[in-house]
């Protein structure tokens, strides 16, 4: 397969990240953790390959992730965990909105800014 025919490859497991709803890169972009100009430079991972962030996704379409170390949300402040869960779960739902939209959404409109 030609390099240009491949999608983004996960820096953790090496497999292709085949959908935006599996993408840690685009989740971080929707969360405003990186700029659009950095998308082509930043590493890609499957959501499940970044469990520290993925543990905050609560959605019926995503199997829960447990971390089991110092970053495990079960050992963190409850108000922090609630805020992160709302924020990250909302960004995950936004990825689904983008993936299932009837009309293409501009990359610059992926993050929902207040």
Jmol script that loads the backbone (N, CA, C; Angstrom):
load data "model"
ATOM      1  N   UNK A   1       0.848  -1.173   0.000  1.00  0.00           N
ATOM      2  CA  UNK A   1       0.000   0.000   0.000  1.00  0.00           C
ATOM      3  C   UNK A   1       0.895   1.238   0.000  1.00  0.00           C
ATOM      4  N   UNK A   2       0.566   2.184  -0.829  1.00  0.00           N
ATOM      5  CA  UNK A   2       1.325   3.433  -0.885  1.00  0.00           C
ATOM      6  C   UNK A   2       1.127   4.209   0.399  1.00  0.00           C
ATOM      7  N   UNK A   3       2.175   4.929   0.803  1.00  0.00           N
ATOM      8  CA  UNK A   3       2.116   5.716   2.037  1.00  0.00           C
ATOM      9  C   UNK A   3       0.903   6.656   2.043  1.00  0.00           C
ATOM     10  N   UNK A   4       0.596   7.257   0.884  1.00  0.00           N
ATOM     11  CA  UNK A   4      -0.516   8.200   0.820  1.00  0.00           C
ATOM     12  C   UNK A   4      -1.871   7.504   0.932  1.00  0.00           C
ATOM     13  N   UNK A   5      -1.915   6.173   0.778  1.00  0.00           N
ATOM     14  CA  UNK A   5      -3.160   5.428   0.889  1.00  0.00           C
ATOM     15  C   UNK A   5      -3.436   4.983   2.321  1.00  0.00           C
ATOM     16  N   UNK A   6      -2.468   5.169   3.208  1.00  0.00           N
ATOM     17  CA  UNK A   6      -2.637   4.780   4.596  1.00  0.00           C
ATOM     18  C   UNK A   6      -3.242   5.919   5.386  1.00  0.00           C
ATOM     19  N   UNK A   7      -4.013   5.554   6.400  1.00  0.00           N
ATOM     20  CA  UNK A   7      -4.499   6.550   7.334  1.00  0.00           C
ATOM     21  C   UNK A   7      -3.414   6.820   8.365  1.00  0.00           C
ATOM     22  N   UNK A   8      -3.799   7.481   9.415  1.00  0.00           N
ATOM     23  CA  UNK A   8      -2.863   7.719  10.508  1.00  0.00           C
ATOM     24  C   UNK A   8      -2.575   6.401  11.211  1.00  0.00           C
ATOM     25  N   UNK A   9      -1.303   6.184  11.561  1.00  0.00           N
ATOM     26  CA  UNK A   9      -0.931   4.985  12.293  1.00  0.00           C
ATOM     27  C   UNK A   9      -0.746   5.325  13.765  1.00  0.00           C
ATOM     28  N   UNK A  10      -1.227   4.463  14.623  1.00  0.00           N
ATOM     29  CA  UNK A  10      -1.126   4.647  16.071  1.00  0.00           C
ATOM     30  C   UNK A  10       0.323   4.494  16.500  1.00  0.00           C
ATOM     31  N   UNK A  11       0.812   5.492  17.237  1.00  0.00           N
ATOM     32  CA  UNK A  11       2.203   5.428  17.695  1.00  0.00           C
ATOM     33  C   UNK A  11       2.403   4.386  18.791  1.00  0.00           C
ATOM     34  N   UNK A  12       1.330   3.884  19.386  1.00  0.00           N
ATOM     35  CA  UNK A  12       1.448   2.889  20.444  1.00  0.00           C
ATOM     36  C   UNK A  12       1.423   1.471  19.885  1.00  0.00           C
ATOM     37  N   UNK A  13       0.373   1.155  19.123  1.00  0.00           N
ATOM     38  CA  UNK A  13       0.219  -0.226  18.638  1.00  0.00           C
ATOM     39  C   UNK A  13       0.618  -0.410  17.181  1.00  0.00           C
ATOM     40  N   UNK A  14       0.760   0.680  16.440  1.00  0.00           N
ATOM     41  CA  UNK A  14       1.176   0.611  15.049  1.00  0.00           C
ATOM     42  C   UNK A  14       0.065   0.343  14.049  1.00  0.00           C
ATOM     43  N   UNK A  15      -1.137   0.050  14.519  1.00  0.00           N
ATOM     44  CA  UNK A  15      -2.263  -0.208  13.612  1.00  0.00           C
ATOM     45  C   UNK A  15      -2.864   1.104  13.133  1.00  0.00           C
ATOM     46  N   UNK A  16      -3.580   1.028  12.029  1.00  0.00           N
ATOM     47  CA  UNK A  16      -4.223   2.218  11.472  1.00  0.00           C
ATOM     48  C   UNK A  16      -5.387   2.661  12.353  1.00  0.00           C
ATOM     49  N   UNK A  17      -5.474   3.965  12.562  1.00  0.00           N
ATOM     50  CA  UNK A  17      -6.625   4.560  13.242  1.00  0.00           C
ATOM     51  C   UNK A  17      -7.601   4.884  12.117  1.00  0.00           C
ATOM     52  N   UNK A  18      -8.600   4.042  11.951  1.00  0.00           N
ATOM     53  CA  UNK A  18      -9.416   4.072  10.739  1.00  0.00           C
ATOM     54  C   UNK A  18     -10.617   5.001  10.794  1.00  0.00           C
ATOM     55  N   UNK A  19     -10.918   5.529  11.964  1.00  0.00           N
ATOM     56  CA  UNK A  19     -12.110   6.370  12.086  1.00  0.00           C
ATOM     57  C   UNK A  19     -11.844   7.505  13.071  1.00  0.00           C
ATOM     58  N   UNK A  20     -12.471   8.636  12.809  1.00  0.00           N
ATOM     59  CA  UNK A  20     -12.316   9.786  13.704  1.00  0.00           C
ATOM     60  C   UNK A  20     -12.820   9.458  15.107  1.00  0.00           C
ATOM     61  N   UNK A  21     -13.793   8.561  15.225  1.00  0.00           N
ATOM     62  CA  UNK A  21     -14.323   8.224  16.551  1.00  0.00           C
ATOM     63  C   UNK A  21     -13.399   7.292  17.330  1.00  0.00           C
ATOM     64  N   UNK A  22     -12.298   6.851  16.712  1.00  0.00           N
ATOM     65  CA  UNK A  22     -11.262   6.068  17.391  1.00  0.00           C
ATOM     66  C   UNK A  22     -10.022   6.911  17.657  1.00  0.00           C
ATOM     67  N   UNK A  23     -10.054   8.172  17.272  1.00  0.00           N
ATOM     68  CA  UNK A  23      -8.854   8.996  17.200  1.00  0.00           C
ATOM     69  C   UNK A  23      -8.593   9.833  18.449  1.00  0.00           C
ATOM     70  N   UNK A  24      -7.512   9.522  19.111  1.00  0.00           N
ATOM     71  CA  UNK A  24      -7.045  10.351  20.224  1.00  0.00           C
ATOM     72  C   UNK A  24      -6.611  11.727  19.720  1.00  0.00           C
ATOM     73  N   UNK A  25      -6.007  11.777  18.541  1.00  0.00           N
ATOM     74  CA  UNK A  25      -5.554  13.036  17.950  1.00  0.00           C
ATOM     75  C   UNK A  25      -6.720  14.005  17.770  1.00  0.00           C
ATOM     76  N   UNK A  26      -7.793  13.543  17.159  1.00  0.00           N
ATOM     77  CA  UNK A  26      -8.932  14.432  16.923  1.00  0.00           C
ATOM     78  C   UNK A  26      -9.719  14.709  18.194  1.00  0.00           C
ATOM     79  N   UNK A  27      -9.721  13.786  19.146  1.00  0.00           N
ATOM     80  CA  UNK A  27     -10.341  14.078  20.434  1.00  0.00           C
ATOM     81  C   UNK A  27      -9.587  15.218  21.109  1.00  0.00           C
ATOM     82  N   UNK A  28      -8.256  15.154  21.096  1.00  0.00           N
ATOM     83  CA  UNK A  28      -7.459  16.223  21.696  1.00  0.00           C
ATOM     84  C   UNK A  28      -7.663  17.545  20.959  1.00  0.00           C
ATOM     85  N   UNK A  29      -7.861  17.483  19.636  1.00  0.00           N
ATOM     86  CA  UNK A  29      -8.121  18.701  18.862  1.00  0.00           C
ATOM     87  C   UNK A  29      -9.482  19.301  19.243  1.00  0.00           C
ATOM     88  N   UNK A  30     -10.500  18.465  19.338  1.00  0.00           N
ATOM     89  CA  UNK A  30     -11.828  18.953  19.741  1.00  0.00           C
ATOM     90  C   UNK A  30     -11.778  19.531  21.154  1.00  0.00           C
ATOM     91  N   UNK A  31     -10.930  18.974  21.996  1.00  0.00           N
ATOM     92  CA  UNK A  31     -10.760  19.481  23.367  1.00  0.00           C
ATOM     93  C   UNK A  31      -9.912  20.752  23.430  1.00  0.00           C
ATOM     94  N   UNK A  32      -9.456  21.235  22.276  1.00  0.00           N
ATOM     95  CA  UNK A  32      -8.613  22.426  22.204  1.00  0.00           C
ATOM     96  C   UNK A  32      -7.244  22.218  22.843  1.00  0.00           C
ATOM     97  N   UNK A  33      -6.746  20.989  22.795  1.00  0.00           N
ATOM     98  CA  UNK A  33      -5.426  20.705  23.340  1.00  0.00           C
ATOM     99  C   UNK A  33      -4.327  20.872  22.295  1.00  0.00           C
ATOM    100  N   UNK A  34      -4.707  21.058  21.037  1.00  0.00           N
ATOM    101  CA  UNK A  34      -3.733  21.381  20.000  1.00  0.00           C
ATOM    102  C   UNK A  34      -4.416  22.168  18.896  1.00  0.00           C
ATOM    103  N   UNK A  35      -3.608  22.930  18.172  1.00  0.00           N
ATOM    104  CA  UNK A  35      -4.103  23.776  17.088  1.00  0.00           C
ATOM    105  C   UNK A  35      -4.239  22.973  15.803  1.00  0.00           C
ATOM    106  N   UNK A  36      -5.082  23.482  14.896  1.00  0.00           N
ATOM    107  CA  UNK A  36      -5.279  22.827  13.596  1.00  0.00           C
ATOM    108  C   UNK A  36      -3.955  22.679  12.851  1.00  0.00           C
ATOM    109  N   UNK A  37      -3.069  23.651  13.005  1.00  0.00           N
ATOM    110  CA  UNK A  37      -1.781  23.608  12.321  1.00  0.00           C
ATOM    111  C   UNK A  37      -0.884  22.480  12.828  1.00  0.00           C
ATOM    112  N   UNK A  38      -1.203  21.940  13.987  1.00  0.00           N
ATOM    113  CA  UNK A  38      -0.391  20.883  14.585  1.00  0.00           C
ATOM    114  C   UNK A  38      -0.908  19.481  14.284  1.00  0.00           C
ATOM    115  N   UNK A  39      -2.085  19.377  13.667  1.00  0.00           N
ATOM    116  CA  UNK A  39      -2.675  18.053  13.429  1.00  0.00           C
ATOM    117  C   UNK A  39      -1.763  17.143  12.617  1.00  0.00           C
ATOM    118  N   UNK A  40      -1.108  17.682  11.616  1.00  0.00           N
ATOM    119  CA  UNK A  40      -0.255  16.835  10.769  1.00  0.00           C
ATOM    120  C   UNK A  40       1.092  16.522  11.418  1.00  0.00           C
ATOM    121  N   UNK A  41       1.397  17.173  12.538  1.00  0.00           N
ATOM    122  CA  UNK A  41       2.669  16.953  13.225  1.00  0.00           C
ATOM    123  C   UNK A  41       2.529  16.121  14.504  1.00  0.00           C
ATOM    124  N   UNK A  42       1.355  16.168  15.103  1.00  0.00           N
ATOM    125  CA  UNK A  42       1.141  15.515  16.395  1.00  0.00           C
ATOM    126  C   UNK A  42       0.976  14.003  16.212  1.00  0.00           C
ATOM    127  N   UNK A  43       1.404  13.225  17.192  1.00  0.00           N
ATOM    128  CA  UNK A  43       1.256  11.768  17.093  1.00  0.00           C
ATOM    129  C   UNK A  43      -0.205  11.352  17.200  1.00  0.00           C
ATOM    130  N   UNK A  44      -0.537  10.270  16.528  1.00  0.00           N
ATOM    131  CA  UNK A  44      -1.883   9.708  16.570  1.00  0.00           C
ATOM    132  C   UNK A  44      -1.868   8.458  17.421  1.00  0.00           C
ATOM    133  N   UNK A  45      -2.966   8.226  18.094  1.00  0.00           N
ATOM    134  CA  UNK A  45      -3.174   7.005  18.883  1.00  0.00           C
ATOM    135  C   UNK A  45      -4.646   6.644  18.798  1.00  0.00           C
ATOM    136  N   UNK A  46      -4.931   5.379  18.988  1.00  0.00           N
ATOM    137  CA  UNK A  46      -6.326   4.991  19.209  1.00  0.00           C
ATOM    138  C   UNK A  46      -6.717   5.537  20.577  1.00  0.00           C
ATOM    139  N   UNK A  47      -7.970   5.830  20.768  1.00  0.00           N
ATOM    140  CA  UNK A  47      -8.422   6.287  22.082  1.00  0.00           C
ATOM    141  C   UNK A  47      -8.016   5.296  23.166  1.00  0.00           C
ATOM    142  N   UNK A  48      -8.183   4.029  22.883  1.00  0.00           N
ATOM    143  CA  UNK A  48      -7.871   3.000  23.884  1.00  0.00           C
ATOM    144  C   UNK A  48      -6.365   2.897  24.139  1.00  0.00           C
ATOM    145  N   UNK A  49      -5.554   3.396  23.229  1.00  0.00           N
ATOM    146  CA  UNK A  49      -4.107   3.387  23.407  1.00  0.00           C
ATOM    147  C   UNK A  49      -3.630   4.589  24.220  1.00  0.00           C
ATOM    148  N   UNK A  50      -4.545   5.449  24.615  1.00  0.00           N
ATOM    149  CA  UNK A  50      -4.265   6.552  25.535  1.00  0.00           C
ATOM    150  C   UNK A  50      -5.273   6.452  26.681  1.00  0.00           C
ATOM    151  N   UNK A  51      -5.118   5.441  27.537  1.00  0.00           N
ATOM    152  CA  UNK A  51      -6.122   5.191  28.580  1.00  0.00           C
ATOM    153  C   UNK A  51      -6.259   6.309  29.593  1.00  0.00           C
ATOM    154  N   UNK A  52      -5.217   7.096  29.809  1.00  0.00           N
ATOM    155  CA  UNK A  52      -5.306   8.192  30.785  1.00  0.00           C
ATOM    156  C   UNK A  52      -6.381   9.189  30.368  1.00  0.00           C
ATOM    157  N   UNK A  53      -6.510   9.456  29.076  1.00  0.00           N
ATOM    158  CA  UNK A  53      -7.572  10.332  28.577  1.00  0.00           C
ATOM    159  C   UNK A  53      -8.868   9.556  28.359  1.00  0.00           C
ATOM    160  N   UNK A  54      -8.777   8.360  27.794  1.00  0.00           N
ATOM    161  CA  UNK A  54      -9.961   7.576  27.442  1.00  0.00           C
ATOM    162  C   UNK A  54     -10.797   7.174  28.650  1.00  0.00           C
ATOM    163  N   UNK A  55     -10.202   7.084  29.829  1.00  0.00           N
ATOM    164  CA  UNK A  55     -10.960   6.686  31.011  1.00  0.00           C
ATOM    165  C   UNK A  55     -12.080   7.681  31.340  1.00  0.00           C
ATOM    166  N   UNK A  56     -12.002   8.889  30.798  1.00  0.00           N
ATOM    167  CA  UNK A  56     -13.017   9.901  31.065  1.00  0.00           C
ATOM    168  C   UNK A  56     -14.169   9.876  30.068  1.00  0.00           C
ATOM    169  N   UNK A  57     -14.116   8.970  29.088  1.00  0.00           N
ATOM    170  CA  UNK A  57     -15.210   8.861  28.127  1.00  0.00           C
ATOM    171  C   UNK A  57     -16.294   7.966  28.725  1.00  0.00           C
ATOM    172  N   UNK A  58     -17.467   8.539  28.887  1.00  0.00           N
ATOM    173  CA  UNK A  58     -18.629   7.783  29.340  1.00  0.00           C
ATOM    174  C   UNK A  58     -19.684   7.927  28.252  1.00  0.00           C
ATOM    175  N   UNK A  59     -19.868   6.855  27.493  1.00  0.00           N
ATOM    176  CA  UNK A  59     -20.790   6.858  26.373  1.00  0.00           C
ATOM    177  C   UNK A  59     -21.104   5.398  26.046  1.00  0.00           C
ATOM    178  N   UNK A  60     -22.333   5.121  25.698  1.00  0.00           N
ATOM    179  CA  UNK A  60     -22.727   3.737  25.414  1.00  0.00           C
ATOM    180  C   UNK A  60     -21.971   3.135  24.228  1.00  0.00           C
ATOM    181  N   UNK A  61     -21.398   3.975  23.371  1.00  0.00           N
ATOM    182  CA  UNK A  61     -20.661   3.494  22.193  1.00  0.00           C
ATOM    183  C   UNK A  61     -19.197   3.204  22.501  1.00  0.00           C
ATOM    184  N   UNK A  62     -18.774   3.424  23.738  1.00  0.00           N
ATOM    185  CA  UNK A  62     -17.361   3.265  24.099  1.00  0.00           C
ATOM    186  C   UNK A  62     -17.251   2.406  25.349  1.00  0.00           C
ATOM    187  N   UNK A  63     -16.529   1.288  25.232  1.00  0.00           N
ATOM    188  CA  UNK A  63     -16.320   0.422  26.392  1.00  0.00           C
ATOM    189  C   UNK A  63     -15.405   1.124  27.388  1.00  0.00           C
ATOM    190  N   UNK A  64     -15.781   1.135  28.664  1.00  0.00           N
ATOM    191  CA  UNK A  64     -14.971   1.829  29.675  1.00  0.00           C
ATOM    192  C   UNK A  64     -13.527   1.341  29.721  1.00  0.00           C
ATOM    193  N   UNK A  65     -12.643   2.265  30.099  1.00  0.00           N
ATOM    194  CA  UNK A  65     -11.215   1.996  30.215  1.00  0.00           C
ATOM    195  C   UNK A  65     -10.805   2.238  31.665  1.00  0.00           C
ATOM    196  N   UNK A  66      -9.996   1.347  32.198  1.00  0.00           N
ATOM    197  CA  UNK A  66      -9.433   1.546  33.535  1.00  0.00           C
ATOM    198  C   UNK A  66      -7.925   1.689  33.404  1.00  0.00           C
ATOM    199  N   UNK A  67      -7.352   2.585  34.201  1.00  0.00           N
ATOM    200  CA  UNK A  67      -5.930   2.870  34.098  1.00  0.00           C
ATOM    201  C   UNK A  67      -5.114   2.031  35.068  1.00  0.00           C
ATOM    202  N   UNK A  68      -5.465   2.049  36.347  1.00  0.00           N
ATOM    203  CA  UNK A  68      -4.775   1.206  37.311  1.00  0.00           C
ATOM    204  C   UNK A  68      -3.415   1.692  37.760  1.00  0.00           C
ATOM    205  N   UNK A  69      -3.130   2.986  37.667  1.00  0.00           N
ATOM    206  CA  UNK A  69      -1.881   3.532  38.199  1.00  0.00           C
ATOM    207  C   UNK A  69      -2.169   4.887  38.844  1.00  0.00           C
ATOM    208  N   UNK A  70      -1.159   5.695  39.010  1.00  0.00           N
ATOM    209  CA  UNK A  70      -1.319   6.983  39.692  1.00  0.00           C
ATOM    210  C   UNK A  70      -2.296   7.919  38.982  1.00  0.00           C
ATOM    211  N   UNK A  71      -2.534   7.695  37.692  1.00  0.00           N
ATOM    212  CA  UNK A  71      -3.443   8.554  36.927  1.00  0.00           C
ATOM    213  C   UNK A  71      -4.864   8.004  36.860  1.00  0.00           C
ATOM    214  N   UNK A  72      -5.126   6.908  37.552  1.00  0.00           N
ATOM    215  CA  UNK A  72      -6.454   6.304  37.574  1.00  0.00           C
ATOM    216  C   UNK A  72      -7.442   7.279  38.197  1.00  0.00           C
ATOM    217  N   UNK A  73      -8.515   7.565  37.487  1.00  0.00           N
ATOM    218  CA  UNK A  73      -9.492   8.551  37.953  1.00  0.00           C
ATOM    219  C   UNK A  73     -10.132   8.155  39.280  1.00  0.00           C
ATOM    220  N   UNK A  74     -10.137   6.879  39.602  1.00  0.00           N
ATOM    221  CA  UNK A  74     -10.746   6.429  40.858  1.00  0.00           C
ATOM    222  C   UNK A  74      -9.990   6.927  42.078  1.00  0.00           C
ATOM    223  N   UNK A  75      -8.742   7.343  41.893  1.00  0.00           N
ATOM    224  CA  UNK A  75      -7.962   7.856  43.005  1.00  0.00           C
ATOM    225  C   UNK A  75      -7.824   9.368  43.004  1.00  0.00           C
ATOM    226  N   UNK A  76      -8.533  10.041  42.096  1.00  0.00           N
ATOM    227  CA  UNK A  76      -8.424  11.490  41.965  1.00  0.00           C
ATOM    228  C   UNK A  76      -9.611  12.199  42.601  1.00  0.00           C
ATOM    229  N   UNK A  77      -9.484  13.498  42.749  1.00  0.00           N
ATOM    230  CA  UNK A  77     -10.539  14.325  43.323  1.00  0.00           C
ATOM    231  C   UNK A  77     -11.833  14.166  42.532  1.00  0.00           C
ATOM    232  N   UNK A  78     -12.937  13.924  43.222  1.00  0.00           N
ATOM    233  CA  UNK A  78     -14.227  13.644  42.580  1.00  0.00           C
ATOM    234  C   UNK A  78     -14.712  14.804  41.715  1.00  0.00           C
ATOM    235  N   UNK A  79     -14.501  16.030  42.152  1.00  0.00           N
ATOM    236  CA  UNK A  79     -14.971  17.168  41.347  1.00  0.00           C
ATOM    237  C   UNK A  79     -14.137  17.310  40.073  1.00  0.00           C
ATOM    238  N   UNK A  80     -12.841  17.041  40.157  1.00  0.00           N
ATOM    239  CA  UNK A  80     -11.989  17.050  38.966  1.00  0.00           C
ATOM    240  C   UNK A  80     -12.438  15.968  37.993  1.00  0.00           C
ATOM    241  N   UNK A  81     -12.681  14.773  38.514  1.00  0.00           N
ATOM    242  CA  UNK A  81     -13.094  13.647  37.680  1.00  0.00           C
ATOM    243  C   UNK A  81     -14.429  13.953  36.997  1.00  0.00           C
ATOM    244  N   UNK A  82     -15.372  14.531  37.728  1.00  0.00           N
ATOM    245  CA  UNK A  82     -16.683  14.866  37.144  1.00  0.00           C
ATOM    246  C   UNK A  82     -16.524  15.886  36.020  1.00  0.00           C
ATOM    247  N   UNK A  83     -15.705  16.901  36.237  1.00  0.00           N
ATOM    248  CA  UNK A  83     -15.490  17.927  35.211  1.00  0.00           C
ATOM    249  C   UNK A  83     -14.798  17.337  33.984  1.00  0.00           C
ATOM    250  N   UNK A  84     -13.787  16.518  34.198  1.00  0.00           N
ATOM    251  CA  UNK A  84     -13.080  15.887  33.080  1.00  0.00           C
ATOM    252  C   UNK A  84     -14.002  14.935  32.315  1.00  0.00           C
ATOM    253  N   UNK A  85     -14.816  14.195  33.038  1.00  0.00           N
ATOM    254  CA  UNK A  85     -15.745  13.267  32.406  1.00  0.00           C
ATOM    255  C   UNK A  85     -16.736  14.016  31.522  1.00  0.00           C
ATOM    256  N   UNK A  86     -17.274  15.119  32.017  1.00  0.00           N
ATOM    257  CA  UNK A  86     -18.196  15.930  31.205  1.00  0.00           C
ATOM    258  C   UNK A  86     -17.502  16.456  29.961  1.00  0.00           C
ATOM    259  N   UNK A  87     -16.311  16.993  30.145  1.00  0.00           N
ATOM    260  CA  UNK A  87     -15.576  17.610  29.041  1.00  0.00           C
ATOM    261  C   UNK A  87     -15.156  16.591  27.979  1.00  0.00           C
ATOM    262  N   UNK A  88     -14.537  15.503  28.409  1.00  0.00           N
ATOM    263  CA  UNK A  88     -14.015  14.500  27.475  1.00  0.00           C
ATOM    264  C   UNK A  88     -15.166  13.716  26.830  1.00  0.00           C
ATOM    265  N   UNK A  89     -16.182  13.386  27.592  1.00  0.00           N
ATOM    266  CA  UNK A  89     -17.339  12.682  27.022  1.00  0.00           C
ATOM    267  C   UNK A  89     -18.050  13.560  25.999  1.00  0.00           C
ATOM    268  N   UNK A  90     -18.155  14.854  26.279  1.00  0.00           N
ATOM    269  CA  UNK A  90     -18.753  15.780  25.322  1.00  0.00           C
ATOM    270  C   UNK A  90     -17.945  15.865  24.037  1.00  0.00           C
ATOM    271  N   UNK A  91     -16.634  15.877  24.152  1.00  0.00           N
ATOM    272  CA  UNK A  91     -15.766  15.909  22.972  1.00  0.00           C
ATOM    273  C   UNK A  91     -15.911  14.608  22.178  1.00  0.00           C
ATOM    274  N   UNK A  92     -16.051  13.498  22.864  1.00  0.00           N
ATOM    275  CA  UNK A  92     -16.253  12.217  22.175  1.00  0.00           C
ATOM    276  C   UNK A  92     -17.576  12.236  21.408  1.00  0.00           C
ATOM    277  N   UNK A  93     -18.620  12.748  22.029  1.00  0.00           N
ATOM    278  CA  UNK A  93     -19.901  12.867  21.327  1.00  0.00           C
ATOM    279  C   UNK A  93     -19.769  13.778  20.106  1.00  0.00           C
ATOM    280  N   UNK A  94     -18.942  14.828  20.221  1.00  0.00           N
ATOM    281  CA  UNK A  94     -18.704  15.720  19.089  1.00  0.00           C
ATOM    282  C   UNK A  94     -18.031  14.963  17.941  1.00  0.00           C
ATOM    283  N   UNK A  95     -17.105  14.052  18.239  1.00  0.00           N
ATOM    284  CA  UNK A  95     -16.494  13.240  17.188  1.00  0.00           C
ATOM    285  C   UNK A  95     -17.565  12.441  16.439  1.00  0.00           C
ATOM    286  N   UNK A  96     -18.533  11.915  17.163  1.00  0.00           N
ATOM    287  CA  UNK A  96     -19.620  11.179  16.523  1.00  0.00           C
ATOM    288  C   UNK A  96     -20.472  12.101  15.664  1.00  0.00           C
ATOM    289  N   UNK A  97     -20.722  13.321  16.144  1.00  0.00           N
ATOM    290  CA  UNK A  97     -21.472  14.290  15.336  1.00  0.00           C
ATOM    291  C   UNK A  97     -20.736  14.573  14.027  1.00  0.00           C
ATOM    292  N   UNK A  98     -19.447  14.750  14.107  1.00  0.00           N
ATOM    293  CA  UNK A  98     -18.627  15.028  12.930  1.00  0.00           C
ATOM    294  C   UNK A  98     -18.660  13.835  11.976  1.00  0.00           C
ATOM    295  N   UNK A  99     -18.504  12.640  12.528  1.00  0.00           N
ATOM    296  CA  UNK A  99     -18.443  11.422  11.711  1.00  0.00           C
ATOM    297  C   UNK A  99     -19.768  11.110  11.021  1.00  0.00           C
ATOM    298  N   UNK A 100     -20.872  11.506  11.624  1.00  0.00           N
ATOM    299  CA  UNK A 100     -22.184  11.132  11.087  1.00  0.00           C
ATOM    300  C   UNK A 100     -22.946  12.311  10.494  1.00  0.00           C
ATOM    301  N   UNK A 101     -22.295  13.453  10.349  1.00  0.00           N
ATOM    302  CA  UNK A 101     -22.965  14.641   9.810  1.00  0.00           C
ATOM    303  C   UNK A 101     -23.393  14.410   8.357  1.00  0.00           C
ATOM    304  N   UNK A 102     -24.541  14.949   8.006  1.00  0.00           N
ATOM    305  CA  UNK A 102     -25.039  14.849   6.628  1.00  0.00           C
ATOM    306  C   UNK A 102     -24.179  15.650   5.657  1.00  0.00           C
ATOM    307  N   UNK A 103     -23.705  16.781   6.117  1.00  0.00           N
ATOM    308  CA  UNK A 103     -22.841  17.651   5.322  1.00  0.00           C
ATOM    309  C   UNK A 103     -21.463  17.698   5.985  1.00  0.00           C
ATOM    310  N   UNK A 104     -20.401  17.799   5.204  1.00  0.00           N
ATOM    311  CA  UNK A 104     -19.064  17.909   5.802  1.00  0.00           C
ATOM    312  C   UNK A 104     -18.962  19.129   6.730  1.00  0.00           C
ATOM    313  N   UNK A 105     -18.245  18.952   7.812  1.00  0.00           N
ATOM    314  CA  UNK A 105     -17.999  20.019   8.775  1.00  0.00           C
ATOM    315  C   UNK A 105     -16.566  20.483   8.588  1.00  0.00           C
ATOM    316  N   UNK A 106     -16.374  21.784   8.512  1.00  0.00           N
ATOM    317  CA  UNK A 106     -15.033  22.336   8.366  1.00  0.00           C
ATOM    318  C   UNK A 106     -14.167  21.926   9.548  1.00  0.00           C
ATOM    319  N   UNK A 107     -12.932  21.587   9.270  1.00  0.00           N
ATOM    320  CA  UNK A 107     -11.980  21.224  10.320  1.00  0.00           C
ATOM    321  C   UNK A 107     -11.913  22.291  11.403  1.00  0.00           C
ATOM    322  N   UNK A 108     -11.988  23.529  11.015  1.00  0.00           N
ATOM    323  CA  UNK A 108     -11.915  24.640  11.984  1.00  0.00           C
ATOM    324  C   UNK A 108     -13.134  24.687  12.885  1.00  0.00           C
ATOM    325  N   UNK A 109     -14.225  24.030  12.477  1.00  0.00           N
ATOM    326  CA  UNK A 109     -15.454  23.987  13.292  1.00  0.00           C
ATOM    327  C   UNK A 109     -15.571  22.728  14.120  1.00  0.00           C
ATOM    328  N   UNK A 110     -14.579  21.851  14.086  1.00  0.00           N
ATOM    329  CA  UNK A 110     -14.646  20.632  14.893  1.00  0.00           C
ATOM    330  C   UNK A 110     -14.773  20.968  16.381  1.00  0.00           C
ATOM    331  N   UNK A 111     -13.875  21.792  16.926  1.00  0.00           N
ATOM    332  CA  UNK A 111     -14.057  22.170  18.329  1.00  0.00           C
ATOM    333  C   UNK A 111     -15.267  23.086  18.466  1.00  0.00           C
ATOM    334  N   UNK A 112     -16.074  22.840  19.467  1.00  0.00           N
ATOM    335  CA  UNK A 112     -17.205  23.716  19.734  1.00  0.00           C
ATOM    336  C   UNK A 112     -16.742  24.748  20.755  1.00  0.00           C
ATOM    337  N   UNK A 113     -16.462  25.914  20.266  1.00  0.00           N
ATOM    338  CA  UNK A 113     -15.976  26.974  21.162  1.00  0.00           C
ATOM    339  C   UNK A 113     -17.142  27.774  21.694  1.00  0.00           C
ATOM    340  N   UNK A 114     -17.026  28.157  22.956  1.00  0.00           N
ATOM    341  CA  UNK A 114     -18.099  28.930  23.583  1.00  0.00           C
ATOM    342  C   UNK A 114     -17.995  30.390  23.259  1.00  0.00           C
TER     343      UNK A 114
END
end "model"
wireframe off; spacefill off
backbone 0.3
color backbone group
